[in-house]
Amino acid sequence: MVAIYTRQSVDRKDSISIDSQIEFCRREAGTENTAVYTDRGYSGKNTNRPDFEKLLDDVKKGKITKVIVYRLDRISRSLLDFARIIDLFNEHGIEFLSCTEKFDTSAPIGKAMLSIIMVFAQLERETIQERVITNYYERGRQGMYIGGRAPYGLRKIETCLNGKKTYTFEEIPEQVRVLREIYSMYIRPDTSLGTISRYLNKLEIPAAQGGNWDTCKLSRIMHNPVYVRADADVYLYYKSKGCILSNSIEDFIGINGCYLYGKRKASDRKYTNIENHTLSLALHEGIIDSRTFLLCQHKLSTNKRIANAGKSKYSWLSGKLRCGYCGSSVTTSSQYNGVYYLSCTGKKLRQDCDGLGRTLKVPDVEAVVEAQIFTLCNSNRILKRRVRESKEPNAGQDRQLKIIDEKIDNLLEQIAAGNAIVTKYINEKIEALEKEKRALLEATRQDLVDTAMGDANIFQVINIVSRWQSLSLEEKKQVAGQMIEKVEIIADSVQITWTKAFDLV
């Protein structure tokens, strides 16, 4: 059956009537059976029209073989809608004919015109998409609300920025108290996300969006910079992560929270990889001080690295053991009388290693490494070295800063005696020196942040080691991941390579 579709938004003298449209279409249909679908008083700006929706429903049911209209704009004035409808017609094998434009998809010229229309429809789609993305990022750069559900502890309130309606956040006091406790608990050396979730659930404190707390919910909250009172250290931290900073470092004065946004893979969690994401200062005030926030970020990233340690269920040194002869990994290979043994994969699998002829027991190797861990952690050399390093000034940077200041002073003295051309040159030189000075100061500030985080991590590990006997296998793996790069086995001895933080050589 052939469907004739007619539409007239307003009945005017200069517009073609419904009856005239039907007559034109019936001439094209010839002797074929026809069904007429008519929408009176409906605009072509969208497809929300009763008879048109009925037509599409009949197309989907297979009742229609061909659709005829007087003119293309009777279907829709939107190119995107028109392209979508043509896609539907093609999907169901429906021919389409426009009387005025002689647009007939059963003829080659009609198919060519359809291809042209589809190209322009795709261009319109991409243009709209690009405009939406640009507007999204521009709103973010201005500190405006960029959509989504309000974070835990905050509620949306309407506001106005530069004459545009937007939203900002205000605190929910009872949830903010929980937030502050979460952060303050997590920076303690012996506290994990699991510990905090169990504690909150025991107190029957509702989680974000209701339900119980778990490590994923806590991790999402603690990664979110919407809570931090962003200062220069926060700026440098996100810059080091490869983020695009919308605001200059001078704007990070320790008051406002931040928005972090950007495109990520569907399989990635929100804060897995923030490289090339954008960080912008928001309108609301932050809740958590920058020092606490950054220490938590460091601990969270450390936990992520630890999670990828060896998977063996028989030794907390899994993934760290190496053959001192061939460099291959040493793994747990067999069990006898309840005791596990180690073997070199180079000798066992590839048969290209002549070392480690003696069979080694897992407990024996662990005992040697354990003793050296205790010796290192009980020594005060770590504390003395870190204190000494923190007190020693960076003589090279201080000297560079002093030289730059002297150059700037000399140039300022020359301005008074110079002409306009000379003055312009001197100002350019001063501006370049000031830029160099700012870069040095930023580097110095980042060194201080890294040192503070390193100190916190070292003493956290030492505190955990102090209760070694009560640790689980996984917890011991975490300690090994923090302290040890590798353990090389040579004959009857082991040689430990410590991580940078614990290397006292």
Secondary structure, DSSP 8 states (H G I E B T S, - for coil): -EEEEEEESS--TTS--HHHHHHHHHHHHTTS-EEEEEEES--SSSS--HHHHHHHHHHHTT--SEEEESSGGGT-S-HHHHHHHHHHHHHTT-EEEETTTTEETTSHHHHHHHHHHHHHHHHHHHHHHHHHHHHHHHHHHTT----S---TTEEEEEEEETTEEEEEEEE-HHHHHHHHHHHHHHTSTT--HHHHHHHHHHTT---TTSS---HHHHHHHHH-GGGB---HHHHHHHHHTT-EESS-GGG--S-EEEEEE----TTS-TTS--TT-EEEEEEEE-SB-HHHHHHHHHHHHHHHHHTTS---SS-TTTTTEEETTT--BEEEEEEETTEEEEEEHIIIII-------S-EEHHHHHHHHHHHHHHHHH-SHHHHHHHHHHHS--HHHHHHHHHHHHHHHHHHHHHTTS-HHHHHHHHHHHHHHHHHHHHHHHHHHHHHHHHHHHHHHHHHHHHHHTTGGG--HHHHHHHHHHHEEEEEEETTEEEEEE-GGG---
